[in-house]
Amino acid sequence: MPEPLRGNLSGYWSRRIDQKNRLVYRVAGGGRSLCLEIVQCRTHYGDR
């Protein structure tokens, strides 16, 4: 289930891939010109 983010990432969404990894993204544009911008596709909150 996607989760809306807050603070500096307000307007972005987070979706967990597995227990450690997640995608952070936003949907931009409108109508027939939608764009998926992925800003992070790795660890949760900087875990290594």
N, CA, C and O atoms as a GROMACS GRO file, in nm:
protein
  192
    1MET      N    1   0.084  -0.118   0.000
    1MET     CA    2   0.000   0.000   0.000
    1MET      C    3   0.089   0.124   0.000
    1MET      O    4   0.178   0.134   0.085
    2PRO      N    5   0.070   0.217  -0.090
    2PRO     CA    6   0.152   0.339  -0.092
    2PRO      C    7   0.122   0.428   0.027
    2PRO      O    8   0.009   0.435   0.076
    3GLU      N    9   0.227   0.497   0.074
    3GLU     CA   10   0.213   0.589   0.187
    3GLU      C   11   0.254   0.729   0.144
    3GLU      O   12   0.361   0.745   0.085
    4PRO      N   13   0.172   0.832   0.170
    4PRO     CA   14   0.214   0.969   0.139
    4PRO      C   15   0.324   1.012   0.236
    4PRO      O   16   0.320   0.980   0.355
    5LEU      N   17   0.422   1.085   0.184
    5LEU     CA   18   0.532   1.131   0.268
    5LEU      C   19   0.506   1.274   0.314
    5LEU      O   20   0.424   1.345   0.256
    6ARG      N   21   0.578   1.315   0.419
    6ARG     CA   22   0.559   1.448   0.477
    6ARG      C   23   0.692   1.522   0.479
    6ARG      O   24   0.795   1.469   0.439
    7GLY      N   25   0.688   1.646   0.524
    7GLY     CA   26   0.810   1.726   0.537
    7GLY      C   27   0.868   1.762   0.402
    7GLY      O   28   0.796   1.805   0.312
    8ASN      N   29   1.001   1.744   0.388
    8ASN     CA   30   1.070   1.779   0.263
    8ASN      C   31   1.021   1.698   0.144
    8ASN      O   32   1.037   1.740   0.030
    9LEU      N   33   0.964   1.582   0.169
    9LEU     CA   34   0.916   1.496   0.061
    9LEU      C   35   0.764   1.500   0.046
    9LEU      O   36   0.704   1.408  -0.010
   10SER      N   37   0.702   1.606   0.096
   10SER     CA   38   0.558   1.622   0.079
   10SER      C   39   0.525   1.622  -0.070
   10SER      O   40   0.592   1.688  -0.149
   11GLY      N   41   0.423   1.547  -0.108
   11GLY     CA   42   0.387   1.534  -0.249
   11GLY      C   43   0.443   1.408  -0.312
   11GLY      O   44   0.407   1.373  -0.425
   12TYR      N   45   0.530   1.339  -0.240
   12TYR     CA   46   0.587   1.213  -0.287
   12TYR      C   47   0.522   1.098  -0.212
   12TYR      O   48   0.461   1.116  -0.107
   13TRP      N   49   0.535   0.980  -0.269
   13TRP     CA   50   0.478   0.859  -0.211
   13TRP      C   51   0.587   0.756  -0.189
   13TRP      O   52   0.689   0.758  -0.258
   14SER      N   53   0.566   0.667  -0.093
   14SER     CA   54   0.658   0.559  -0.064
   14SER      C   55   0.584   0.426  -0.078
   14SER      O   56   0.472   0.412  -0.031
   15ARG      N   57   0.649   0.331  -0.143
   15ARG     CA   58   0.592   0.197  -0.155
   15ARG      C   59   0.701   0.097  -0.121
   15ARG      O   60   0.808   0.096  -0.181
   16ARG      N   61   0.672   0.012  -0.022
   16ARG     CA   62   0.769  -0.087   0.023
   16ARG      C   63   0.782  -0.200  -0.079
   16ARG      O   64   0.682  -0.255  -0.125
   17ILE      N   65   0.908  -0.233  -0.114
   17ILE     CA   66   0.936  -0.343  -0.205
   17ILE      C   67   0.950  -0.472  -0.125
   17ILE      O   68   0.891  -0.574  -0.160
   18ASP      N   69   1.028  -0.466  -0.020
   18ASP     CA   70   1.044  -0.577   0.074
   18ASP      C   71   1.070  -0.516   0.212
   18ASP      O   72   1.050  -0.396   0.230
   19GLN      N   73   1.113  -0.596   0.308
   19GLN     CA   74   1.129  -0.546   0.444
   19GLN      C   75   1.232  -0.434   0.454
   19GLN      O   76   1.219  -0.347   0.541
   20LYS      N   77   1.334  -0.433   0.368
   20LYS     CA   78   1.441  -0.335   0.377
   20LYS      C   79   1.431  -0.224   0.273
   20LYS      O   80   1.473  -0.111   0.300
   21ASN      N   81   1.378  -0.251   0.156
   21ASN     CA   82   1.381  -0.158   0.044
   21ASN      C   83   1.245  -0.098   0.013
   21ASN      O   84   1.141  -0.158   0.038
   22ARG      N   85   1.250   0.025  -0.044
   22ARG     CA   86   1.128   0.093  -0.082
   22ARG      C   87   1.152   0.183  -0.203
   22ARG      O   88   1.267   0.217  -0.233
   23LEU      N   89   1.046   0.221  -0.271
   23LEU     CA   90   1.049   0.319  -0.378
   23LEU      C   91   0.991   0.449  -0.324
   23LEU      O   92   0.890   0.448  -0.253
   24VAL      N   93   1.054   0.561  -0.357
   24VAL     CA   94   0.998   0.692  -0.329
   24VAL      C   95   0.974   0.757  -0.465
   24VAL      O   96   1.066   0.765  -0.547
   25TYR      N   97   0.852   0.801  -0.489
   25TYR     CA   98   0.816   0.850  -0.622
   25TYR      C   99   0.706   0.954  -0.614
   25TYR      O  100   0.645   0.975  -0.509
   26ARG      N  101   0.683   1.020  -0.728
   26ARG     CA  102   0.566   1.107  -0.742
   26ARG      C  103   0.517   1.097  -0.885
   26ARG      O  104   0.593   1.065  -0.977
   27VAL      N  105   0.391   1.125  -0.903
   27VAL     CA  106   0.330   1.128  -1.035
   27VAL      C  107   0.317   1.274  -1.073
   27VAL      O  108   0.255   1.352  -1.001
   28ALA      N  109   0.376   1.311  -1.187
   28ALA     CA  110   0.375   1.450  -1.232
   28ALA      C  111   0.295   1.460  -1.362
   28ALA      O  112   0.271   1.360  -1.430
   29GLY      N  113   0.255   1.580  -1.395
   29GLY     CA  114   0.181   1.602  -1.518
   29GLY      C  115   0.033   1.585  -1.496
   29GLY      O  116  -0.015   1.580  -1.383
   30GLY      N  117  -0.038   1.577  -1.605
   30GLY     CA  118  -0.182   1.561  -1.596
   30GLY      C  119  -0.240   1.520  -1.730
   30GLY      O  120  -0.173   1.526  -1.833
   31GLY      N  121  -0.362   1.479  -1.727
   31GLY     CA  122  -0.428   1.436  -1.850
   31GLY      C  123  -0.358   1.316  -1.912
   31GLY      O  124  -0.340   1.214  -1.846
   32ARG      N  125  -0.320   1.329  -2.038
   32ARG     CA  126  -0.255   1.218  -2.109
   32ARG      C  127  -0.103   1.223  -2.096
   32ARG      O  128  -0.034   1.138  -2.151
   33SER      N  129  -0.050   1.321  -2.024
   33SER     CA  130   0.095   1.339  -2.011
   33SER      C  131   0.141   1.313  -1.868
   33SER      O  132   0.199   1.401  -1.805
   34LEU      N  133   0.116   1.194  -1.818
   34LEU     CA  134   0.160   1.159  -1.683
   34LEU      C  135   0.303   1.109  -1.686
   34LEU      O  136   0.345   1.043  -1.781
   35CYS      N  137   0.378   1.142  -1.582
   35CYS     CA  138   0.517   1.100  -1.572
   35CYS      C  139   0.540   1.049  -1.430
   35CYS      O  140   0.497   1.112  -1.334
   36LEU      N  141   0.607   0.937  -1.417
   36LEU     CA  142   0.642   0.881  -1.286
   36LEU      C  143   0.788   0.916  -1.259
   36LEU      O  144   0.877   0.869  -1.329
   37GLU      N  145   0.812   0.998  -1.157
   37GLU     CA  146   0.947   1.038  -1.119
   37GLU      C  147   0.989   0.957  -0.997
   37GLU      O  148   0.931   0.971  -0.890
   38ILE      N  149   1.089   0.872  -1.013
   38ILE     CA  150   1.140   0.791  -0.903
   38ILE      C  151   1.262   0.862  -0.846
   38ILE      O  152   1.358   0.888  -0.918
   39VAL      N  153   1.258   0.894  -0.716
   39VAL     CA  154   1.367   0.968  -0.654
   39VAL      C  155   1.454   0.879  -0.564
   39VAL      O  156   1.566   0.918  -0.530
   40GLN      N  157   1.404   0.763  -0.528
   40GLN     CA  158   1.483   0.670  -0.447
   40GLN      C  159   1.429   0.529  -0.469
   40GLN      O  160   1.308   0.507  -0.473
   41CYS      N  161   1.520   0.434  -0.483
   41CYS     CA  162   1.475   0.295  -0.502
   41CYS      C  163   1.570   0.201  -0.430
   41CYS      O  164   1.620   0.104  -0.488
   42ARG      N  165   1.595   0.233  -0.305
   42ARG     CA  166   1.686   0.151  -0.227
   42ARG      C  167   1.640   0.142  -0.083
   42ARG      O  168   1.523   0.119  -0.056
   43THR      N  169   1.733   0.160   0.007
   43THR     CA  170   1.708   0.136   0.149
   43THR      C  171   1.616   0.239   0.212
   43THR      O  172   1.595   0.348   0.158
   44HIS      N  173   1.562   0.204   0.324
   44HIS     CA  174   1.467   0.286   0.399
   44HIS      C  175   1.541   0.386   0.488
   44HIS      O  176   1.618   0.346   0.576
   45TYR      N  177   1.520   0.515   0.465
   45TYR     CA  178   1.578   0.622   0.547
   45TYR      C  179   1.729   0.611   0.563
   45TYR      O  180   1.781   0.635   0.672
   46GLY      N  181   1.800   0.576   0.458
   46GLY     CA  182   1.945   0.577   0.462
   46GLY      C  183   2.011   0.455   0.523
   46GLY      O  184   2.132   0.456   0.543
   47ASP      N  185   1.935   0.350   0.554
   47ASP     CA  186   1.998   0.226   0.604
   47ASP      C  187   2.095   0.174   0.500
   47ASP      O  188   2.074   0.194   0.380
   48ARG      N  189   2.199   0.109   0.543
   48ARG     CA  190   2.297   0.053   0.448
   48ARG      C  191   2.308  -0.095   0.467
   48ARG      O  192   2.385  -0.160   0.397
   0.00000   0.00000   0.00000
